[in-house]
């Protein structure tokens, strides 16, 4: 199966979407049944400040709690709009931000940050001028507007429709900012909506029931239960512990410097996909195959190139004194479990 295929189906009773590239599972989205989705917007009530951390604990509907990292100037009992930024680890509060965004396939509306901006990924000056004109002629709201990279080459009518939908949603939600108690104002996008929003490159779309089984998606999902990832000239083990995600790169029987560099470069290219499919985030420590310090620059460049193309925000922290490479990855997805 050549090319890109987006498969919309269900997995273990939950809505799910899979992205296949040349027959290989490249991305997987599975809905969380009992957790607020990232992107969901709430009217929350400030509960108590965490003075040592500078944050604020918030009350959400149904007795749930949230944590806002910057709580300066907030008072207990004060209502405020917040947006879920990721999934909470066991026993912890839902992470939220007060910088609420309204994001769709082509447009992002940004309350409190006026101005019209075009994605920097669009390099063609004529295309940027076209999109700027589309925005200025069809948007006069007080809130800011960002046109995403997916606007490049898109029909003006589709972009205008998206802008209007996000602006209307933003107005409706902002009008509900004040209230007596916590309330869910938007539920966030599910896997099928996220696939439409984020997987914008041309692809065949399959929506029939049972397509995960028919197209081999289920077989590849089963493989995610194993930590081993095959590399070009070695293997990589990706395993989550309570504290962090540990990645171990091996060359097999060949321990020469050339074999180590080859395996490490292959691991660098495949690591974003391995983390993405398993839903791993937080602190990540990579134990590369032993190599000279002269080769570290090549490996780091390969890592940066690979994560630059990855959808999940990841910070490359750097090398430790023990020779491990550390990363910090946003918890946008729940760790995937094969039942």
N, C-alpha and C positions, 0 to 999 in steps of 0.2 A: 504494500500500500504506500505509494509515493505521494509526496506533497503534504500539506497541512490539513488535518481533519479535526473539527470540533464536535465532540460527542456529548450530547445532553441526555442524561438518563437519571437513574436513582441507584444508590448504593446503600445496602443495609437499611432500606426504608427512608433514607435521607436524600434530598436533592443533590445531584452531583454533576460535575462537568469535567471532561478530560480533553486535553489537547494532545493529539498524536502528530508527530513529525516523522515522515517516512516510515510509518508503522511502529515507531517507538513512543512510549508514553513520555511526554515532555513536561506536562503540568497536570495537576489534579486539584480540583476544588470539591470539598464535601461539606455540606451544611452542618453547623453545630446545632443540635436539637435543644440543649438546655442552657446555652450561653448567649449573651447579647452579641450580635454580629459586629465586627469592626465596621465603622461608618455609621452605626446607629446613633441617633441624636436623642438626648433626654433633657427634660427640665429636671435638674437635680437640686437637692436642698443641702446646703453646707451643714455639716454635722459637727466636726471637731477638727481643730488644727493639729498638725504634727509638727510641733515646734522644732524638734531636732532635725527634721528633714525639710522644713520649709513648705510642706504640702498641706493639703486639706482632704479629710475624709468626707465623702458625700453620700447622701441617701438617694437610692434609685427606687423605682417601683418594685413591689413584691419582696421587700425586705433586703434587696441586694445593696451592696456598698461599692463605691468607686473611689479611686485615688487620683487626685489632681496634683501634679508635681509642684506647680507654682501656685501657692495659696495666699500670697501676700495681699493684704487689703480686704480679704474676705471675712465675713462674720457668720457665726453659727445661725442657722435659720434663713439665711439669704438664698433665694432661688437663682439659678443660673443655667445657661445652656451649655451642655458639654457633648462631646462626640467620642465614641469608643474608638481607641486607637489599636487595640489588639486583644488577645485572650489572656485571661488571668491564669496564673499557675495555681495549683491546688492550695486552697486555704487563703488566697490573697484576693485583694479587691480588684475590680475591673479597672484597667488603666484608661484614663480619659484625658482629653484636652479641651480647653475653652476656646481654641481657635477652630471654629466650626467651618467646614467646607461643604459645598454641594457639588458633587462630582458626577459627571456622566461621560458618555463616550467621546464627545467633542469639547465640552465646556466644563469649566469649574467656576462657580460663583463664590466669591470670598467676601463675606460681610466684614466691615470694619477696615478693609484694605482696598480703597477705590483705585481705579485705573484699569486700562485694558492692556493685556500682555499676551504675547505670542510665544509658544514653546521655543526654547533655544535649539531644540533638535531639528527645527525646520530652518535649513540654511539658505534656501533659495530666496533671494531678495524679492523677486516678482511675486512669489507665493506668499511671502510675509505681507507684502503690500496688499494683495488681494484679500487676505484674511483680516487684516486691519480694517480695510474698508467695509467688509461684511459686518464686522463687529460695531464699528462706529455708526453705520447706517441703521442698525437694527437693535442697538442696545443703548439705553439712556438711563439705566438704573444707578442708584447711589452706591451700590455694592461693586466690588471689583470683579473683573472677568479675566479668566485665563483660557485661551484657546489651546487645546492639547495638540501633541504631535500628530494624532490621528486625523486632524483636520486637513493635513496636507493632501491635496488632490480630491478632497471630499466635495460633494455638491453643496452649494451655498444654502439651498433650502433645508438640507438635513442639519447643517450647523445652526441655522436660524431657529429651527424647531427645537433643537437641544438647548440652546441658550434660553429660549422662552420658558421651557419646562423647568429648568434649574432655577431661573429667576422667580417664577411663580411659587415653586416649592420653598425657596429661601424666604420669600415674603410671608408665606403662611406659617412657617416654623418660627420666624422671628417675632411674629405677632403673638405667639404662645409662650414667649420667654418668661412672662410673669404669671405666677399662679400660686395656689395655696399649698400644693404638694407635688411630689415627684411624679413625672408622667413621661411615657415613651412617646416621642413625637414622630420619629421615623424608625423603621426596623432595620435599615441597612440592606444592601443588595445581597441576594442569595447567589449560589453558584451559577445559575443560568444567566442572571442579569450581569454578574461579574464577567462571565465569559464574553458576553456581548460588549461590555464596557472596555475590557482590557485586552482581549485577544483580537486586535483590530486588523492584523494582516490578512490578506485574502486566504480563505480556507473553505473547504466543503463543510457544511453543517448537517449533522445527523441528529434527528430528534425522536426517532421511534423508540418505543419501549423495548427493552432487551438489547439495545445496541451495544452496551458494555460487553455483554457476553458474545454477541455476534462478531464484533470487531477485535476481540482479544484483549480488551481493556482489563477485564477481570483477571486474566492470567498474569498480566504484568503487575496488577495491584498486589496479587499474592506474593510476588517477589519482593515487595517493599517490606515484608516482615523479616527479611534477612538483612543483616547489616553489611554483608559483603557486596562490593561494587567492583566489577571487573575493569581493569585499566589496560592501557596500551603498554604492556610490559610489566604488569604487576597487579596488585589489588589494593582496595581501600576499604576499611571498615568504618562505618558511621553509626555510632551508638549514643543514645541519650542517657545520661545519669540525672539524678535529682538536681545537681549543681550546674552541670554544663553538658555540652555535646562534645564527645571525644571522637576524633578522626585519626586513624592510624593508617599510614601509607607503607606498603611493603613492595619489594622488588621480586620476591620469590627467591629462587636459587641463585640468581645473578646479583652479586653484590658490588659490581664495578661502579666507578663514579658515573660512567655514561648511562648505566641502567638506572641508577638512582635519579639522575636528572630527568630521564625520560618518564619514569613513573611519577615523579613529582609534578612535572608539567601536565601530564595527563590527569592527575588528581585535581590540579588547579582548575582545569577546564570543566571537569565533571562535577566538582563539589557543589556549585549552585543548584544544579538539577537534583542531586542527591538530597540536599537539604530541603528544597522546595517540595519534592514529592512526598517526603516524610513529615512535612510540617514542622521541622525543627527550627527553633529560634533561641534567643538568649545568648549566653556566652558559649563560644566555640573555640576549642583548642585543637590545632592540627599538628600531629607528630609526623613530619615528613620523613621519608627515607633518608638515612645519613648522607649528607653531601657537603661539599666544601662551602665555606662562606662566600666564595666568589660566585657561586651559582644562585645565591639567595635572591639577587636582584632579578634574574630571569623568572624565577618562580613567583616573586611578588608581582612582577608585571603581568604574568599570566593570570594571577588571581584578580588583579584589578580589572583587567579586560573582561574576565568572565563575569564578575559581579556587577560590572557596569551595565551589562545586558540583562541582569536579573531584575524581576519586578519587585522583589522584597528588599526594603532598605537594609543595607548591611554596611557596617563600618569596619574597615581593615585596621586593626589596632597596631599590629606589628609583632616583631620577634621578641621572645622572652630570653632571659639569660640561659635558660636550659635548651634553647633552640626550638621551642614550640612557636607556632604562629597563631596569634589570637585574633578573633573576630567577634563583633557584637551585632546580632541580627534581630530585627524587629519581630515580635511574636504576633504576626498577622494571621497565623493559622494554628489550629489545634494539632498537636502531634498525632500523626496518623497511626491507627491501630487496625491490624488485620484480624478480623474475628474468625 
